[in-house]
């Protein structure tokens, strides 16, 4: 790969976007001060002059920061130079770059620019935030990180794919197989550490496309041809998929609470409530009260009307959730680019993220009751580090997918893993009792509060709540289980909503055996396998003590036998 040390600047519009970040923070206090000091002579000028001065200083600071911000590509590092008075230089090795996320709001897209967040596993904040870059500069950065980070591999042409079907598919896609990526049955146990050195299919030989290579990288100029990563679509969501996803997620209440908060700030909510209860004869509340309780409508029919109104509200919330899912996940695509996963989505704000497969710490498969009824699943992955506070929230790599397509995606993330064929081992037989006793706090609290209002009916309320938590505890105790594969630990948990977490042994940092006082009293223990993921790995609770000790020893042995990869 041809490298250059020539420095690059951010896009000149960086100053505009910086101003757009701090300007709203000044406008709102200014409006509040103007209204609160209205009518006082000379006060407005006294307020405006200092604010104008502060705005001028901030604008000048943004211009200087833009002028002094530089980045360039070294042979092994992405180098970022910044600072106002103190010059800072960050050297970010390509091999340490875990996520290369990008975001485009409507203004970004209209101007052809993008905000880029470069992240390693070093913490919650990104190593570098390139606030405004041309889209072409982002493409160049992705290409350099992929190639210089060694995630495109080396060309091989003498190894046959693992199957005729795979051979045909790879041939059609122009993919050549690599020995160190081939997931043959013997490879995981023959190699040091117990598994392949890398995952997934190989790379696309660029020898067939010399026109895309710069001078010096063409086959005629080099002994070995340059390579570009193969690009394959793993998941593409259609509008009907987004509608189903929104219906299942039911995030409509988020929009409702946001709208209510806005109305409350403007005082609209208060005025509406005052008008509803202004007079008993004219207000809507009075009309509804007389209609339901004054004898005009039978009690049973009134109850049905109330039930229908509740169902209509719930349906409206689902509708809002559906609209929000379509806007948020519009044109969602999950692709495999070499050894990386690439996602892109969004109607107004386009978000893209790059996740190296070797940085994936934990794989989580989730399915709620509605997921199972509709034969759908959701898949997320945890990576080391975190997301910047001002970066867009990353969506699951598969917000929704058909259950029949899950094995193929899991094979991309963890070659050879098949959840349906795992041998699941249950937890302690008394786990149900532990779960039930631990769930009685809220029924007791709510029933006690209900006693103050309805007295004798509180006992019935307590019985209903205990029945519900008992059913939940029974479902969870029956589903909770764990399994060990040749190279990973898998745990499933949940009552109505199920989750299956998968962590490879070479992602586990510290296997811990834990016992709290309740565990000691009941002869149970829990195992926690700590990874570098954002939520710290996975836990197997309610294990018999001897089983926990054996599993802990097995995890230590298998983790020690593998080389930890970052």
C-alpha positions in Angstrom: 0.0 0.0 0.0 1.2 3.4 -0.9 1.4 5.7 2.2 1.9 9.4 2.5 2.7 11.7 5.3 1.0 14.8 3.7 -1.2 16.5 6.3 -4.9 16.9 5.7 -7.2 19.5 7.0 -10.8 19.2 8.1 -13.5 20.6 5.8 -13.7 24.4 6.0 -17.4 24.0 7.1 -16.0 22.8 10.4 -16.3 26.3 11.7 -20.0 26.5 10.7 -20.8 23.2 12.5 -18.8 24.2 15.6 -20.9 27.4 15.8 -24.1 25.3 15.3 -23.1 23.3 18.4 -22.6 26.2 20.8 -25.0 28.8 19.4 -28.3 27.1 20.7 -26.8 27.1 24.2 -26.5 30.9 24.1 -29.8 31.6 22.3 -32.0 30.0 25.0 -30.5 31.9 27.9 -30.7 35.1 25.8 -34.4 34.6 25.2 -35.1 33.9 28.9 -33.2 37.0 29.9 -35.0 39.2 27.4 -38.5 38.1 28.7 -37.6 38.3 32.3 -36.0 41.8 32.0 -38.6 43.2 29.5 -39.5 46.8 30.2 -36.3 47.7 32.1 -34.4 50.5 30.4 -30.9 49.7 29.3 -31.0 46.1 30.4 -31.2 44.7 26.9 -28.0 46.4 25.8 -26.3 45.4 29.0 -27.1 41.8 28.2 -26.5 41.8 24.5 -23.0 43.3 24.5 -21.4 40.6 26.8 -23.2 37.8 24.9 -22.0 39.2 21.6 -18.4 39.4 23.0 -18.6 35.8 24.2 -20.0 34.7 20.8 -17.1 36.5 19.0 -14.5 34.7 21.3 -16.1 31.3 20.6 -16.2 31.9 16.9 -12.5 33.0 16.9 -11.6 29.9 19.0 -13.4 27.7 16.5 -11.5 29.2 13.6 -8.1 28.8 15.3 -9.0 25.2 16.3 -9.9 24.4 12.7 -6.7 26.0 11.5 -4.5 24.1 13.8 -6.2 20.7 13.4 -4.3 18.3 11.1 -4.3 14.6 10.5 -2.2 12.4 8.2 -1.5 8.7 7.5 1.7 7.1 8.6 2.9 3.6 7.6 1.4 2.2 10.8 -0.6 5.0 12.5 -3.3 7.6 12.0 -1.7 10.7 13.3 -3.9 13.6 14.6 -2.5 17.0 15.6 -4.7 19.5 17.5 -4.7 22.1 20.2 -5.0 25.8 20.7 -2.1 26.9 22.9 -0.8 23.4 23.7 0.0 21.2 20.7 -1.3 17.6 21.0 -0.3 14.7 18.8 -2.1 11.4 18.9 -0.8 8.4 17.1 -3.5 5.8 16.6 -2.2 2.4 15.3 -4.4 1.1 12.5 -4.4 -2.3 14.2 -5.9 -0.8 17.4 -8.7 1.0 15.6 -11.8 -0.9 16.6 -14.7 1.2 15.3 -14.8 3.8 12.6 -18.2 5.4 13.0 -19.7 8.2 10.9 -22.9 10.3 11.1 -24.6 12.5 8.6 -27.6 14.6 9.6 -29.6 16.3 6.9 -27.3 19.4 6.8 -24.2 17.1 6.5 -25.8 15.3 3.6 -26.9 18.5 1.9 -23.3 19.8 2.1 -21.6 16.5 1.3 -19.7 16.2 4.6 -19.7 13.7 7.5 -18.7 13.5 11.2 -16.3 10.7 11.9 -15.5 9.1 15.3 -12.3 6.9 15.5 -12.4 4.5 18.4 -10.1 2.0 20.0 -10.8 -0.1 23.0 -9.2 2.4 25.3 -12.3 4.0 26.9 -15.7 5.4 26.5 -14.5 8.4 24.5 -13.2 8.2 20.9 -9.5 8.5 20.3 -10.2 11.1 17.7 -13.3 13.0 16.6 -13.0 14.5 13.1 -16.1 16.7 13.3 -16.5 17.5 9.6 -14.8 15.6 6.7 -15.6 15.3 3.0 -17.3 12.0 2.3 -14.4 11.1 0.0 -12.0 11.6 2.9 -14.0 9.1 5.0 -13.8 6.5 2.2 -10.0 7.1 2.0 -9.7 6.6 5.8 -11.7 3.4 5.8 -9.6 2.0 2.9 -6.3 2.9 4.7 -7.4 1.5 8.0 -8.6 -1.8 6.4 -5.4 -2.3 4.3 -2.8 -1.0 6.8 -4.5 -2.8 9.7 -4.0 -6.1 7.9 -7.7 -6.9 7.6 -7.7 -7.8 3.9 -5.3 -10.7 4.1 -2.9 -12.1 1.5 -3.9 -13.6 -1.8 -4.1 -17.4 -2.0 -5.5 -19.4 -4.9 -4.4 -22.9 -4.2 -6.9 -23.8 -1.4 -10.3 -25.2 -2.2 -13.3 -23.9 -0.3 -14.9 -26.1 2.3 -17.8 -27.1 0.2 -19.0 -27.1 -3.4 -21.8 -24.7 -2.5 -19.3 -22.4 -0.8 -16.9 -22.7 -3.8 -19.7 -21.8 -6.2 -20.8 -18.8 -4.1 -17.3 -17.6 -3.6 -16.4 -18.0 -7.3 -19.5 -16.0 -8.3 -18.5 -13.2 -5.8 -14.9 -13.2 -7.0 -13.6 -14.4 -3.6 -10.5 -16.5 -3.2 -10.1 -18.7 -0.2 -7.4 -18.3 2.5 -6.0 -21.2 4.5 -5.9 -19.3 7.7 -9.5 -18.3 7.3 -10.9 -21.7 6.2 -13.2 -23.1 8.8 -12.4 -26.8 8.3 -13.5 -29.2 11.0 -9.9 -29.9 12.0 -8.6 -26.4 11.9 -9.8 -25.2 15.4 -8.0 -28.0 17.2 -4.9 -28.1 15.1 -4.0 -24.5 15.6 -2.4 -22.9 18.7 -5.1 -21.5 20.9 -7.7 -24.0 19.6 -9.2 -22.0 16.8 -8.6 -20.3 13.5 -6.3 -17.2 13.3 -9.1 -15.2 11.6 -12.7 -15.4 10.7 -14.8 -15.6 7.6 -14.2 -15.8 3.9 -11.2 -14.5 2.2 -10.5 -11.5 0.0 -11.2 -10.2 -3.5 -8.1 -10.5 -5.7 -7.5 -7.1 -7.2 -5.4 -8.6 -10.0 -8.6 -8.8 -12.0 -9.2 -5.1 -11.6 -5.9 -3.4 -12.3 -7.7 -0.2 -13.3 -8.6 0.5 -9.7 -5.0 0.3 -8.4 -2.7 3.3 -8.3 0.7 3.3 -10.1 3.2 1.2 -8.2 0.4 -1.2 -6.8 -0.5 -2.7 -10.2 0.4 -6.3 -10.9 2.9 -5.2 -13.5 4.7 -3.0 -10.9 4.7 -5.4 -8.0 5.6 -9.0 -7.4 2.4 -9.6 -5.4 -0.9 -8.0 -6.5 -2.6 -5.5 -4.2 -5.9 -6.5 -2.7 -9.2 -4.9 -1.9 -11.6 -6.4 0.6 -14.6 -8.4 -0.6 -17.9 -6.8 0.1 -21.0 -9.0 0.8 -24.4 -8.0 2.0 -25.4 -10.0 5.1 -28.7 -8.3 5.9 -30.8 -5.7 4.1 -34.1 -4.5 5.7 -37.1 -3.7 3.6 -39.9 -1.3 4.6 -42.1 -4.2 5.8 -39.2 -5.4 8.0 -38.9 -2.0 9.6 -42.7 -1.9 10.3 -42.4 -5.3 12.0 -39.4 -4.1 14.0 -41.2 -0.9 15.2 -44.3 -2.9 16.2 -42.2 -5.3 18.2 -39.9 -2.6 19.8 -42.8 -0.4 21.0 -40.7 2.7 21.5 -43.7 5.0 20.9 -43.7 6.0 24.6 -40.3 7.7 24.1 -41.8 10.0 21.5 -44.9 10.6 23.7 -42.9 11.5 26.7 -40.7 13.8 24.6 -43.8 15.5 23.2 -45.3 15.9 26.7 -42.1 17.3 28.1 -42.1 19.9 25.3 -45.7 20.8 25.9 -45.1 21.1 29.6 -42.2 23.5 29.0 -44.4 25.7 26.8 -47.3 25.6 29.3 -49.8 23.9 26.9 -50.4 20.9 29.1 -51.4 23.1 32.1 -53.8 25.1 30.0 -55.4 21.9 28.5 -55.9 20.4 32.0 -57.4 23.6 33.4 -59.9 23.8 30.5 -60.9 20.2 30.9 -61.7 20.6 34.6 -62.9 24.2 34.5 -66.6 23.5 35.0 -68.4 20.3 35.6 -71.1 21.1 33.1 -69.0 22.2 30.1 -65.6 20.5 30.5 -64.8 17.3 28.7 -64.0 15.6 32.0 -67.5 16.4 33.4 -69.2 15.1 30.3 -67.2 11.8 30.4 -68.0 11.4 34.1 -71.8 11.9 33.7 -71.8 9.6 30.6 -70.0 6.7 32.3 -71.3 7.0 35.8 -74.6 8.8 35.6 -76.6 5.9 34.4 -76.7 6.8 30.7 -74.5 3.9 29.8 -74.6 0.4 31.4 -71.6 -0.5 33.6 -70.6 -3.4 31.4 -70.8 -1.3 28.2 -68.9 1.5 29.9 -66.1 -0.9 30.9 -66.0 -2.1 27.3 -65.7 1.5 26.1 -62.8 2.1 28.5 -61.1 -1.0 27.4 -61.5 0.0 23.7 -60.0 3.4 24.5 -57.0 1.8 26.2 -56.5 -0.6 23.3 -56.7 2.4 20.9 -54.1 4.2 22.9 -51.8 1.2 22.9 -52.3 0.7 19.1 -51.4 4.4 18.6 -48.2 3.9 20.6 -47.3 1.0 18.5 -48.0 3.1 15.4 -45.7 5.8 16.6 -43.0 3.2 17.3 -43.4 1.9 13.8 -42.9 5.4 12.3 -39.9 5.9 14.5 -38.3 2.6 13.4 -38.8 3.5 9.7 -37.2 6.9 10.2 -34.3 5.5 12.4 -33.5 2.3 10.4 -34.4 3.4 6.9 -32.4 1.5 4.2 -30.6 -0.5 6.9 -27.7 -2.6 5.5 -25.3 -5.0 7.2 -22.3 -5.9 5.0 -19.1 -7.8 5.5 -16.1 -5.9 4.1 -13.0 -8.2 4.4 -12.7 -9.0 8.1 -15.0 -6.1 9.2 -18.7 -5.6 9.6 -20.2 -2.4 8.1 -23.6 -1.0 9.0 -25.4 2.0 7.5 -28.9 3.3 8.2 -31.1 6.3 8.7 -33.7 8.4 6.8 -32.7 11.9 7.9 -29.5 11.3 9.8 -27.4 8.6 8.0 -25.2 6.7 10.4 -22.5 4.2 9.4 -20.3 2.1 11.6 -17.3 -0.2 11.0 -16.8 -3.1 13.5 -13.7 -5.4 13.1 -14.8 -8.9 13.7 -11.7 -9.6 15.8 -12.9 -6.8 18.2 -16.2 -8.5 18.9 -16.3 -9.5 22.5 -19.8 -10.9 23.0 -22.6 -11.9 20.7 -26.1 -11.5 22.0 -29.2 -13.0 20.4 -32.5 -11.6 21.7 -36.1 -12.5 21.1 -39.2 -11.3 22.8 -42.6 -13.1 22.8 -43.6 -11.1 19.7 -40.3 -12.0 18.1 -41.0 -15.7 18.5 -44.6 -15.4 17.4 -43.5 -13.6 14.2 -40.4 -15.9 13.8 -37.9 -13.0 14.1 -34.7 -12.4 16.1 -32.4 -9.5 17.0 -28.6 -9.7 17.2 -26.2 -7.3 18.9 -22.5 -7.4 19.5 -20.5 -5.9 22.3 -17.1 -4.5 21.5 -14.3 -3.1 23.7 -14.5 0.6 24.6 -17.7 2.6 24.2 -19.5 5.2 22.2 -18.8 8.9 22.4 -21.3 11.0 24.3 -22.1 13.1 21.2 -21.9 10.2 18.8 -25.1 8.7 17.5 -26.3 5.6 19.4 -25.3 2.5 17.5 -28.1 0.1 16.5 -27.9 -3.7 16.7 -26.1 -5.3 13.8 -29.4 -7.0 13.0 -32.3 -5.0 14.5 -34.7 -7.7 13.1 -34.2 -10.7 11.0 -36.0 -14.0 10.1 -35.2 -16.8 12.6 -34.3 -19.0 9.6 -31.5 -16.6 8.7 -29.9 -16.6 12.1 -27.6 -19.6 11.7 -26.0 -18.0 8.6 -25.3 -14.7 10.4 -23.9 -16.5 13.5 -21.6 -18.4 11.3 -20.2 -15.1 10.0 -19.6 -13.9 13.5 -18.5 -17.2 15.0 -17.7 -19.9 12.4 -19.0 -23.3 13.3 -21.4 -22.2 16.0 -25.0 -23.6 15.9 -27.2 -22.6 18.8 -29.8 -25.2 18.0 -27.4 -28.1 18.4 -25.9 -27.1 21.7 -26.1 -29.3 24.7 -27.7 -27.1 27.4 -27.0 -27.7 31.0 -29.6 -26.5 33.6 -29.0 -24.5 36.8 -29.7 -25.5 40.4 -33.1 -27.2 40.9 -33.9 -24.6 43.7 -33.2 -21.7 41.4 -37.0 -21.1 41.0 -37.4 -20.6 44.8 -34.6 -18.1 44.9 -36.0 -16.1 42.0 -39.5 -16.1 43.5 -38.4 -14.9 46.9 -36.3 -12.2 45.3 -39.3 -11.0 43.3 -41.7 -10.6 46.3 -40.6 -7.0 47.2 -42.7 -5.2 44.7 -45.9 -7.2 45.2 -45.6 -6.5 49.0 -45.0 -2.8 48.5 -47.8 -2.3 46.0 -50.2 -4.3 47.9 -49.4 -2.4 51.1 -50.1 0.9 49.2 -53.3 -0.5 47.8 -54.5 -1.4 51.2 -54.7 2.2 52.1 -57.1 2.8 49.2 -59.1 -0.3 48.8 -58.4 -2.2 52.0 -59.8 -5.8 51.6 -59.2 -5.8 47.9 -55.4 -5.4 48.6 -55.3 -9.2 49.3 -56.7 -10.0 45.9 -54.2 -7.6 44.3 -51.4 -9.3 46.2 -52.5 -12.7 44.9 -52.6 -11.5 41.3 -49.1 -9.9 41.6 -47.6 -13.0 43.3 -49.1 -15.2 40.5 -47.5 -13.0 37.8 -44.1 -12.9 39.4 -44.4 -16.7 40.1 -45.1 -17.4 36.4 -42.1 -15.1 35.4 -39.8 -16.9 37.8 -40.9 -20.3 36.6 -40.4 -19.4 33.0 -36.9 -18.0 33.7 -35.9 -21.0 35.8 -36.9 -23.4 33.1 -35.1 -21.4 30.3 -31.9 -20.4 32.2 -29.1 -22.7 31.0 -25.5 -22.7 29.9 -23.2 -24.6 27.5 -19.6 -25.0 26.5 -18.5 -25.4 22.9 -15.1 -26.1 21.6 -14.0 -22.5 21.8 -16.8 -20.5 23.6 -19.1 -20.3 26.6 -22.8 -19.7 25.9 -25.5 -18.6 28.3 -29.2 -18.2 27.8 -31.5 -16.3 30.1 -34.9 -14.6 30.3 -38.6 -15.2 31.0 -40.8 -13.8 28.2 -37.8 -12.1 26.5 -35.0 -14.5 25.9 -31.3 -13.6 25.4 -28.4 -15.8 24.4 -24.9 -14.5 25.1 -21.8 -16.0 23.4 -18.2 -15.2 24.4 -15.1 -16.9 23.0 -12.5 -18.1 25.4 -9.9 -15.8 23.9 -12.1 -12.9 24.7 -12.4 -13.8 28.3 -10.0 -11.9 30.6 -10.9 -13.1 34.1 -13.2 -16.0 35.0 -14.6 -15.3 38.5 -16.3 -17.6 41.0 -18.7 -15.5 43.1 -20.9 -16.3 46.1 -23.1 -13.9 48.0 -24.7 -14.7 51.4 -27.8 -16.1 49.8 -25.7 -18.3 47.5 -23.8 -19.7 50.5 -27.0 -20.4 52.4 -28.6 -22.3 49.5 -25.4 -24.1 48.2 -25.2 -22.1 45.0 -22.6 -20.1 43.2 -22.3 -17.9 40.1 -19.7 -17.7 37.4 -18.8 -14.4 35.8 -16.7 -14.4 32.6 -15.3 -10.9 32.2 -14.5 -9.6 28.7 -13.5 -6.2 27.4 -17.1 -5.6 26.2 -19.1 -2.5 27.2 -21.2 -4.6 29.8 -18.4 -6.7 31.0 -19.1 -10.2 29.6 -21.6 -12.8 30.8 -22.8 -14.4 34.0 -24.1 -17.9 34.8 -26.1 -17.6 38.1 -27.8 -20.2 40.4 -25.3 -23.0 39.8 -24.8 -25.9 42.2 -21.6 -25.2 44.1 -19.7 -28.3 42.7 -20.8 -27.4 39.2 -19.6 -23.8 39.6 -16.2 -25.0 40.8 -15.8 -27.3 37.9 -16.9 -24.7 35.4 -14.6 -22.1 36.9 -11.7 -24.5 36.6 -12.6 -25.4 33.0 -12.9 -21.7 32.1 -9.5 -21.0 33.6 -7.9 -23.9 31.7 -9.4 -23.1 28.4 -8.8 -19.4 28.7 -5.1 -20.1 29.6 -4.8 -22.4 26.6 -5.8 -19.6 24.2 -4.0 -16.4 23.3 -6.0 -13.3 24.3 -6.6 -11.2 21.2 -7.5 -7.5 21.2 
